[in-house]
Amino acid sequence: MSDERVRQEMLIVTGMSGAGRSTVANSLEDLGWYVVDNLPPQMLRPLVELVERAGATLPRIAAVVDIRGGDFFSELQEIVMALRTGLNLRVIFLDATDAALVRRFESVRRPHPLQGDGTILDGITAERSRVAELKASSDVIIDTSELNVHQLASTIRDAFAAADAAELSVTVMSFGFKYGLPPDADLVADARFLPNPFWNPDLRALTGESDAVARYVLEQEGAGEFLDGYARVLGTVFDGYQRENKRHATVAIGCTGGKHRSVAIAEAMATRLRGVPGLAVSIRHRDLGRE
């Protein structure tokens, strides 16, 4: 296999209608990817042949494939499985809650591609059924329910900009359990075993990004042991991910509201992971700023 072929990458962007595929496509273009939008799955093989002939002139290409392909879309899963052999191919799946998708379709006053004579929610339900298998086999799943276009663009930049020189791109995410588990998390840890700074009047209005809260959290009994132990576990998991050619991972760390403990622990874990060779580490605080 030539060095040019090794450097080539192909990314398939898919997911739920209204979940942000256009934003992702634009962000990838800004990062230097050659993006093909609304590509029927049957055209993926000819596109791969074009990429192989182009060599280093097309090192990174992304294809947006979605339900707009009509009946062709049903063949996407089989085609992706066939292309994975001998090709550096990844699938990114964009998802969002039904409520978020309904709001987005209503805001642009456009029907869902599959709703027909029914409601927007009918169309969303039909689409979820069609893409369930594809979602389950995707390499990267991003839930965009709470992201605006700028936040989604930043997420893509963080995930892919530094990935060129890294063997694995890792997102460390803090979140609040009371707002639900992050559906795009690969691993979830619980920081609620630590005392909550919320009950300290001097710390309540601050966040885990502040030095005062970070010191309070990290000096608690068990905090250091947790970070040491979990970092070792993550090292073992990440080694396995790389052997399985998984290029992206999201590590979610939660507390009650996602404001104090999880933020401080996530920041500390991200700092540790940035010292690991082969990792490109970014951090995201999902629920910071909520009331």
C-alpha positions as CSV (number, residue, x, y, z in Angstrom):
1,M,0.0,0.0,0.0
2,S,1.4,3.4,-1.0
3,D,2.1,6.2,1.5
4,E,-0.5,8.3,-0.4
5,R,-3.2,5.7,0.2
6,V,-2.3,5.6,3.9
7,R,-2.8,9.3,4.3
8,Q,-6.2,9.3,2.5
9,E,-9.3,9.5,4.7
10,M,-13.0,9.3,3.8
11,L,-15.8,10.5,6.1
12,I,-19.5,9.8,5.6
13,V,-21.7,12.4,7.3
14,T,-25.2,11.1,7.9
15,G,-27.9,11.2,10.6
16,M,-31.3,12.6,11.3
17,S,-32.8,15.3,9.1
18,G,-32.5,18.7,10.9
19,A,-29.6,17.5,13.1
20,G,-27.0,19.8,11.5
21,R,-25.5,18.0,8.5
22,S,-25.1,21.3,6.6
23,T,-23.2,22.9,9.5
24,V,-20.9,19.9,9.7
25,A,-20.3,19.9,6.0
26,N,-19.4,23.6,6.0
27,S,-17.1,23.1,9.1
28,L,-15.3,20.3,7.4
29,E,-14.8,22.4,4.3
30,D,-13.2,25.1,6.4
31,L,-10.8,22.5,7.8
32,G,-9.7,21.5,4.3
33,W,-11.9,18.5,3.6
34,Y,-13.4,18.1,0.1
35,V,-17.1,17.7,0.7
36,V,-19.7,16.2,-1.5
37,D,-23.3,16.9,-0.4
38,N,-26.5,14.8,-1.0
39,L,-24.6,11.9,-2.5
40,P,-26.7,8.7,-3.3
41,P,-25.1,5.7,-1.6
42,Q,-24.5,4.0,-4.9
43,M,-22.2,6.8,-5.9
44,L,-19.9,6.1,-2.9
45,R,-17.9,3.4,-4.8
46,P,-17.2,5.6,-7.8
47,L,-16.2,8.4,-5.4
48,V,-13.8,6.0,-3.6
49,E,-12.3,5.2,-7.0
50,L,-11.9,8.9,-7.7
51,V,-10.2,9.4,-4.4
52,E,-7.8,6.5,-5.0
53,R,-6.8,7.9,-8.4
54,A,-6.4,11.4,-7.1
55,G,-4.0,10.2,-4.4
56,A,-2.4,13.0,-2.3
57,T,-4.4,15.7,-4.2
58,L,-7.5,14.5,-2.4
59,P,-6.3,13.4,1.0
60,R,-9.5,14.0,2.9
61,I,-13.0,13.7,1.4
62,A,-16.4,13.8,3.1
63,A,-19.7,12.7,1.7
64,V,-23.0,13.8,3.1
65,V,-25.5,10.9,2.7
66,D,-29.0,11.0,4.1
67,I,-32.6,10.2,3.7
68,R,-32.9,12.6,0.7
69,G,-31.4,9.7,-1.3
70,G,-34.9,8.1,-1.2
71,D,-34.9,4.3,-1.7
72,F,-31.2,4.4,-2.4
73,F,-30.6,5.2,1.3
74,S,-31.6,1.7,2.4
75,E,-28.5,0.3,0.8
76,L,-26.1,2.6,2.6
77,Q,-25.3,0.2,5.5
78,E,-24.3,-2.6,3.2
79,I,-22.2,-0.3,1.1
80,V,-20.4,1.2,4.1
81,M,-19.6,-2.3,5.4
82,A,-18.1,-3.2,2.0
83,L,-16.0,0.0,1.8
84,R,-14.5,-0.3,5.3
85,T,-12.2,-3.1,4.0
86,G,-9.0,-1.5,2.9
87,L,-10.2,2.1,3.3
88,N,-9.7,4.5,6.1
89,L,-13.4,5.2,6.3
90,R,-15.4,6.7,9.2
91,V,-19.1,7.4,9.7
92,I,-20.3,10.4,11.7
93,F,-23.9,10.3,12.8
94,L,-25.7,13.4,13.8
95,D,-28.7,13.0,16.1
96,A,-31.1,15.2,18.2
97,T,-34.1,14.7,20.3
98,D,-37.6,14.6,18.7
99,A,-38.5,17.8,20.4
100,A,-35.4,19.6,19.1
101,L,-36.0,18.3,15.6
102,V,-39.6,19.4,15.6
103,R,-38.6,22.9,16.8
104,R,-36.1,23.2,14.0
105,F,-38.5,22.1,11.2
106,E,-41.1,24.4,12.5
107,S,-38.7,27.4,12.7
108,V,-37.8,27.0,9.0
109,R,-41.4,26.1,8.0
110,R,-40.4,23.1,6.0
111,P,-41.8,19.6,6.1
112,H,-39.9,16.6,7.1
113,P,-38.8,14.6,4.0
114,L,-40.7,11.5,5.2
115,Q,-43.8,13.0,6.8
116,G,-46.0,12.8,3.7
117,D,-49.6,13.7,4.7
118,G,-48.7,13.2,8.4
119,T,-47.0,15.4,11.0
120,I,-43.4,16.3,11.4
121,L,-43.2,13.9,14.3
122,D,-44.5,11.1,12.0
123,G,-41.6,11.8,9.6
124,I,-39.1,11.8,12.4
125,T,-40.3,8.5,13.7
126,A,-40.1,6.9,10.3
127,E,-36.6,8.2,9.8
128,R,-35.4,6.9,13.1
129,S,-36.6,3.4,12.2
130,R,-34.6,3.6,8.9
131,V,-31.4,4.8,10.4
132,A,-31.3,2.8,13.6
133,E,-28.9,0.1,12.3
134,L,-26.6,2.7,10.7
135,K,-26.4,4.7,13.9
136,A,-25.5,1.7,15.9
137,S,-22.5,1.0,13.6
138,S,-21.3,4.6,13.3
139,D,-17.8,5.6,14.5
140,V,-18.8,9.0,15.9
141,I,-22.3,10.0,17.2
142,I,-22.9,13.7,18.0
143,D,-26.1,14.8,19.8
144,T,-26.9,18.3,18.6
145,S,-30.0,18.9,20.7
146,E,-28.5,21.6,22.9
147,L,-26.0,22.9,20.3
148,N,-26.5,26.0,18.2
149,V,-24.8,26.2,14.8
150,H,-21.7,27.9,16.2
151,Q,-21.3,25.4,19.0
152,L,-21.7,22.5,16.5
153,A,-19.1,24.0,14.3
154,S,-16.7,24.3,17.2
155,T,-17.4,20.7,18.2
156,I,-16.4,19.6,14.7
157,R,-13.3,21.8,14.7
158,D,-12.2,20.4,18.0
159,A,-12.9,16.8,16.9
160,F,-11.2,16.9,13.5
161,A,-8.7,19.8,13.4
162,A,-6.2,18.2,15.7
163,A,-6.9,14.6,14.7
164,D,-4.4,14.7,11.8
165,A,-1.4,14.2,14.0
166,A,-3.2,12.1,16.6
167,E,-4.1,8.4,16.7
168,L,-7.2,9.1,18.8
169,S,-9.3,12.3,19.2
170,V,-10.8,12.4,22.7
171,T,-13.6,14.8,23.9
172,V,-13.9,15.1,27.7
173,M,-17.4,16.3,28.5
174,S,-18.9,17.5,31.8
175,F,-22.7,17.2,32.2
176,G,-25.5,17.3,34.8
177,F,-27.3,14.0,35.5
178,K,-30.5,16.0,36.1
179,Y,-30.5,17.0,32.4
180,G,-30.0,13.4,31.2
181,L,-27.1,11.3,30.1
182,P,-25.2,12.5,27.0
183,P,-26.4,10.1,24.2
184,D,-23.1,10.6,22.3
185,A,-20.9,9.5,25.2
186,D,-18.7,6.4,24.8
187,L,-17.9,6.2,28.5
188,V,-19.7,7.8,31.5
189,A,-18.3,8.5,35.0
190,D,-20.0,9.8,38.1
191,A,-18.5,12.6,40.2
192,R,-21.4,12.8,42.7
193,F,-19.3,10.8,45.2
194,L,-17.6,14.1,46.1
195,P,-19.0,16.8,48.3
196,N,-21.0,19.3,46.3
197,P,-19.6,22.9,46.3
198,F,-23.2,24.1,45.7
199,W,-23.7,23.9,49.4
200,N,-20.8,26.2,50.2
201,P,-22.1,29.8,50.0
202,D,-18.8,31.1,48.9
203,L,-18.6,28.7,45.9
204,R,-22.3,28.4,44.8
205,A,-22.2,31.2,42.3
206,L,-18.8,30.0,40.8
207,T,-18.2,27.1,38.4
208,G,-15.7,24.3,38.2
209,E,-13.6,26.4,35.9
210,S,-12.7,28.7,38.8
211,D,-9.6,28.0,40.8
212,A,-11.5,28.1,44.1
213,V,-14.0,25.4,43.1
214,A,-11.3,23.3,41.4
215,R,-9.2,23.4,44.5
216,Y,-12.2,22.5,46.7
217,V,-13.2,19.5,44.5
218,L,-9.7,18.2,43.8
219,E,-8.7,18.3,47.5
220,Q,-11.6,16.2,48.6
221,E,-10.9,12.6,49.8
222,G,-11.0,10.2,46.8
223,A,-10.7,12.8,44.1
224,G,-7.0,12.1,43.3
225,E,-7.5,8.4,43.6
226,F,-10.4,8.6,41.1
227,L,-8.4,10.6,38.6
228,D,-5.4,8.2,38.9
229,G,-7.5,5.1,38.6
230,Y,-9.8,6.3,35.8
231,A,-6.9,7.6,33.8
232,R,-5.4,4.1,33.9
233,V,-8.7,2.6,32.8
234,L,-9.0,5.0,30.0
235,G,-5.5,4.2,28.8
236,T,-6.4,0.6,28.5
237,V,-9.7,1.5,26.7
238,F,-8.0,3.9,24.3
239,D,-5.4,1.3,23.4
240,G,-8.2,-1.0,22.5
241,Y,-10.0,1.7,20.5
242,Q,-6.9,2.3,18.4
243,R,-6.5,-1.5,17.7
244,E,-10.1,-1.5,16.5
245,N,-9.4,1.6,14.4
246,K,-11.8,3.8,16.4
247,R,-10.6,7.3,15.9
248,H,-12.9,9.3,18.2
249,A,-14.0,8.9,21.8
250,T,-16.2,10.9,24.2
251,V,-15.6,10.6,27.9
252,A,-18.5,12.1,29.9
253,I,-18.2,13.0,33.6
254,G,-21.3,13.9,35.4
255,C,-22.5,15.5,38.7
256,T,-25.9,16.7,39.7
257,G,-26.2,20.0,37.7
258,G,-23.0,19.9,35.6
259,K,-21.7,23.1,37.1
260,H,-19.1,22.3,39.8
261,R,-17.8,18.8,40.4
262,S,-18.0,17.4,36.9
263,V,-16.5,20.5,35.4
264,A,-13.5,20.5,37.7
265,I,-12.9,16.8,37.3
266,A,-13.3,17.0,33.5
267,E,-10.8,19.8,33.4
268,A,-8.3,17.8,35.5
269,M,-8.8,14.7,33.4
270,A,-8.4,16.6,30.2
271,T,-5.1,18.0,31.5
272,R,-3.9,14.5,32.3
273,L,-4.9,13.1,28.9
274,R,-3.2,15.9,27.0
275,G,0.1,14.5,28.3
276,V,-0.6,11.1,26.6
277,P,1.2,10.7,23.2
278,G,-1.1,10.1,20.3
279,L,-4.2,11.7,21.8
280,A,-5.8,15.0,20.7
281,V,-7.9,16.1,23.6
282,S,-10.7,18.7,23.6
283,I,-13.1,19.6,26.4
284,R,-16.8,20.5,26.4
285,H,-19.0,21.5,29.3
286,R,-22.5,20.6,28.1
287,D,-24.6,22.0,30.9
288,L,-22.5,24.9,32.1
289,G,-24.6,28.1,32.0
290,R,-28.0,26.4,32.6
291,E,-30.1,27.9,35.3
